Amino acid sequence: MQEEKLKKAEYISSGMGTKEMMVYERVKEAILKNEFTPGTVLVERKLSEAYNVSRSPVRYALRQLAKEGLLTDEPGKGIIVPVYTLEDILEVYDLLEVLQIYAIQVSLKNYDMIADATLGQIMEQLRKAMNQGDLIKRMEWDVKFHEFMIHYVSNKRLDMIFELLVNQKRRFDITSLQDEDHGSESTKQHEQIYQAIQDRDTEKCVEAIKAHSQYIKQYYINKLVTGRYNL
C-alpha cells in the first residue's frame, strides 16, 4: 500500500494524472505479460475505447512508455511494441551487470543484520517458489533479489536506471517461464551471490554476479540461435 502511494505521488509530481496513470499501468502490464505481442501497433482510438477515456491520457501514457523503452515510435507505423533482437538483450544484461557490481562494491560494507534478514527472506521465497514449480513467482522473487542490491545503495538515479532496464528484462523473461532447468540453474547462482554477500566478500560477489550474467546471456544466445522461441 505504501509503495502504491509513493508511486502515485511520483506520477502526480511528473504531471501524470489519475487517468494517465491508469492507462500507463494497464498498457505497461499488458506489454510485460506479452498481451501486446512484439510488433503490435498501439492505436490511440482503440485504447481510448477499451479504457473508456479520451485520447489525451492514452497519448500521454504511450509517450511515457516510449521514453522507458517499452514502446517505440516508428515513422510511418506509429507507436509499436518493439521486437527485441539479441543485441538488445545483451546490451540490457551488460548494463544490469555493471549496475549490480557497482552497487555491491559501494554498499556491501554497509550491510547489517537487517539487510541479511531481508535478503534471506527473499532467498527463502525464491527457493520456495522454485520447489513448488511456480516459475512465475520464482521470477518475481528473482527480480526482488536484484532490486534489493540496487536499492540498498540509496541512489535515486541508480534506482531509476535499474527500473528502466528491469522493465525491458521482464519482456525477455516471458520466454523462459516454462523452463524449469533454467529456473533451477538461475536459483543456484542466486545462492552463490547470496553466500558471497553473507561472507562480506566483495570479490566473490563480483565473480558470482559476472558468472550469473554470463549464464543468462549465453542462455538467450543459445535459444535465439536454435530458434526455439521468437521475441
C-alpha positions as CSV (number, residue, x, y, z in Angstrom):
1,M,0.0,0.0,0.0
2,Q,2.8,2.4,0.9
3,E,4.6,1.6,-2.3
4,E,1.5,2.4,-4.3
5,K,1.1,5.7,-2.5
6,L,4.7,6.7,-3.3
7,K,4.3,5.6,-6.9
8,K,1.1,7.6,-7.3
9,A,2.8,10.7,-5.8
10,E,5.7,10.3,-8.3
11,Y,3.2,10.2,-11.2
12,I,1.4,13.3,-10.0
13,S,4.6,15.2,-9.5
14,S,5.7,14.3,-13.0
15,G,2.4,15.7,-14.4
16,M,0.6,12.3,-14.8
17,G,-3.0,12.5,-13.6
18,T,-5.3,9.6,-12.5
19,K,-6.4,8.7,-16.0
20,E,-2.9,8.9,-17.4
21,M,-1.7,6.7,-14.6
22,M,-4.4,4.2,-15.1
23,V,-3.7,3.9,-18.9
24,Y,0.0,3.8,-18.3
25,E,-0.2,0.9,-15.8
26,R,-2.7,-1.1,-17.8
27,V,-0.7,-0.8,-21.1
28,K,2.6,-1.5,-19.3
29,E,1.2,-4.6,-17.6
30,A,-0.2,-5.8,-20.9
31,I,3.2,-5.4,-22.6
32,L,5.1,-7.1,-19.7
33,K,2.6,-10.0,-19.8
34,N,3.0,-10.3,-23.6
35,E,-0.7,-9.5,-24.2
36,F,0.6,-6.9,-26.7
37,T,3.0,-9.0,-28.6
38,P,6.1,-7.7,-30.4
39,G,5.2,-5.8,-33.5
40,T,1.8,-4.8,-32.3
41,V,0.8,-1.3,-33.3
42,L,-1.0,0.5,-30.4
43,V,-3.8,2.7,-31.8
44,E,-4.9,5.6,-29.6
45,R,-8.5,5.4,-30.6
46,K,-8.8,1.7,-29.8
47,L,-7.1,2.1,-26.5
48,S,-9.3,5.1,-25.5
49,E,-12.4,3.0,-26.3
50,A,-11.0,0.0,-24.4
51,Y,-10.2,2.0,-21.3
52,N,-13.1,4.4,-21.6
53,V,-11.0,7.6,-21.6
54,S,-10.3,10.3,-24.1
55,R,-7.3,10.0,-26.4
56,S,-5.3,12.6,-24.5
57,P,-4.5,10.3,-21.5
58,V,-3.7,7.5,-23.9
59,R,-1.3,9.6,-25.9
60,Y,0.5,10.8,-22.7
61,A,0.8,7.2,-21.4
62,L,2.2,5.9,-24.7
63,R,4.8,8.6,-24.9
64,Q,5.9,7.9,-21.3
65,L,6.2,4.2,-22.1
66,A,8.2,5.0,-25.3
67,K,10.6,7.1,-23.1
68,E,11.1,4.0,-20.9
69,G,11.9,1.8,-23.9
70,L,8.8,-0.4,-23.7
71,L,7.4,1.1,-26.9
72,T,8.9,2.7,-29.9
73,D,7.7,5.5,-32.2
74,E,8.4,4.4,-35.8
75,P,7.8,6.8,-38.7
76,G,5.1,5.5,-41.0
77,K,4.0,2.9,-38.4
78,G,3.2,4.7,-35.2
79,I,3.7,3.5,-31.7
80,I,4.6,-0.2,-31.6
81,V,5.7,-2.9,-29.2
82,P,9.3,-3.4,-30.2
83,V,10.7,-6.7,-31.4
84,Y,13.9,-7.2,-29.4
85,T,17.0,-8.5,-31.0
86,L,19.8,-10.5,-29.5
87,E,21.9,-7.3,-29.4
88,D,19.1,-5.6,-27.3
89,I,19.2,-8.5,-24.8
90,L,22.9,-8.5,-24.5
91,E,23.0,-4.7,-24.0
92,V,20.4,-4.8,-21.2
93,Y,22.2,-7.6,-19.4
94,D,25.6,-6.0,-19.8
95,L,24.3,-2.8,-18.2
96,L,22.5,-4.7,-15.4
97,E,25.7,-6.5,-14.6
98,V,27.6,-3.2,-14.4
99,L,25.0,-1.6,-12.1
100,Q,24.9,-4.6,-9.8
101,I,28.7,-4.8,-9.5
102,Y,28.8,-1.1,-8.7
103,A,26.0,-1.5,-6.1
104,I,27.9,-4.3,-4.3
105,Q,31.2,-2.5,-4.4
106,V,29.7,0.6,-2.9
107,S,27.3,-0.8,-0.3
108,L,28.5,-4.3,0.8
109,K,30.5,-2.8,3.7
110,N,27.2,-1.3,5.0
111,Y,25.2,-4.5,5.1
112,D,23.9,-5.3,8.5
113,M,21.7,-7.9,10.3
114,I,18.6,-6.3,9.0
115,A,19.9,-6.4,5.4
116,D,20.9,-10.0,5.9
117,A,17.4,-10.9,7.2
118,T,15.6,-9.1,4.4
119,L,17.8,-10.7,1.7
120,G,17.4,-14.1,3.5
121,Q,13.6,-13.8,3.3
122,I,13.8,-13.1,-0.4
123,M,16.0,-16.1,-0.9
124,E,13.7,-18.3,1.1
125,Q,10.7,-17.2,-1.0
126,L,12.7,-17.7,-4.2
127,R,13.6,-21.3,-3.1
128,K,10.0,-22.0,-2.1
129,A,8.7,-20.9,-5.5
130,M,11.2,-23.0,-7.3
131,N,10.5,-26.1,-5.2
132,Q,6.8,-25.6,-5.9
133,G,7.4,-25.3,-9.6
134,D,5.9,-21.8,-9.6
135,L,8.3,-20.3,-12.2
136,I,6.3,-17.0,-12.5
137,K,6.6,-16.4,-8.7
138,R,10.2,-17.5,-8.8
139,M,10.9,-14.9,-11.4
140,E,9.2,-12.2,-9.3
141,W,11.4,-13.0,-6.3
142,D,14.4,-13.2,-8.6
143,V,13.8,-9.6,-9.6
144,K,13.3,-8.6,-5.9
145,F,16.7,-10.1,-5.1
146,H,18.5,-7.9,-7.6
147,E,16.3,-4.9,-6.7
148,F,17.5,-5.2,-3.1
149,M,21.1,-5.0,-4.0
150,I,20.4,-1.9,-6.1
151,H,18.1,-0.1,-3.7
152,Y,20.5,-0.7,-0.8
153,V,22.8,1.9,-2.3
154,S,20.1,4.5,-1.7
155,N,20.9,6.3,-5.0
156,K,17.7,7.5,-6.8
157,R,19.4,7.8,-10.2
158,L,20.7,4.3,-9.9
159,D,17.2,3.1,-8.9
160,M,15.7,4.8,-11.9
161,I,18.1,3.4,-14.5
162,F,17.8,-0.1,-13.0
163,E,14.0,0.1,-13.2
164,L,14.1,1.0,-16.9
165,L,16.3,-1.9,-17.6
166,V,14.3,-4.4,-15.5
167,N,11.1,-3.5,-17.4
168,Q,12.8,-4.5,-20.6
169,K,14.3,-7.6,-18.9
170,R,10.9,-8.7,-17.9
171,R,9.9,-8.9,-21.6
172,F,12.7,-11.4,-22.2
173,D,11.8,-13.3,-19.1
174,I,8.4,-14.2,-20.5
175,T,10.1,-16.6,-23.0
176,S,11.7,-18.6,-20.2
177,L,8.9,-19.0,-17.7
178,Q,8.2,-22.6,-18.7
179,D,11.9,-23.7,-18.5
180,E,12.4,-25.5,-15.1
181,D,16.1,-26.3,-15.8
182,H,16.8,-22.6,-16.4
183,G,14.9,-21.6,-13.3
184,S,16.8,-24.2,-11.2
185,E,20.2,-23.1,-12.5
186,S,19.4,-19.5,-12.0
187,T,18.3,-20.1,-8.4
188,K,21.6,-21.9,-7.7
189,Q,23.5,-18.9,-9.0
190,H,21.5,-16.6,-6.7
191,E,22.5,-18.8,-3.8
192,Q,26.2,-18.2,-4.7
193,I,25.7,-14.4,-4.8
194,Y,23.8,-14.6,-1.5
195,Q,26.5,-16.6,0.2
196,A,29.2,-14.2,-1.0
197,I,27.1,-11.3,0.4
198,Q,26.8,-13.2,3.7
199,D,30.6,-13.7,3.8
200,R,31.1,-9.9,3.0
201,D,33.4,-11.0,0.2
202,T,33.2,-8.3,-2.5
203,E,35.5,-10.1,-4.9
204,K,33.4,-13.3,-4.7
205,C,30.2,-11.2,-5.1
206,V,31.5,-9.6,-8.3
207,E,32.6,-13.0,-9.6
208,A,29.2,-14.5,-8.9
209,I,27.3,-11.6,-10.5
210,K,29.5,-11.9,-13.6
211,A,29.0,-15.6,-13.8
212,H,25.2,-15.2,-13.5
213,S,25.1,-12.5,-16.1
214,Q,27.2,-14.6,-18.5
215,Y,25.0,-17.6,-18.0
216,I,21.9,-15.6,-18.7
217,K,23.4,-14.0,-21.9
218,Q,24.6,-17.4,-23.1
219,Y,21.1,-18.9,-22.4
220,Y,19.4,-16.3,-24.7
221,I,22.1,-16.7,-27.3
222,N,21.5,-20.4,-27.4
223,K,17.7,-20.0,-27.6
224,L,17.8,-17.4,-30.4
225,V,20.4,-19.4,-32.4
226,T,18.4,-22.6,-32.1
227,G,15.2,-20.7,-32.9
228,R,13.3,-22.3,-30.0
229,Y,11.4,-19.1,-29.4
230,N,10.8,-15.7,-31.0
231,L,11.0,-12.5,-29.1
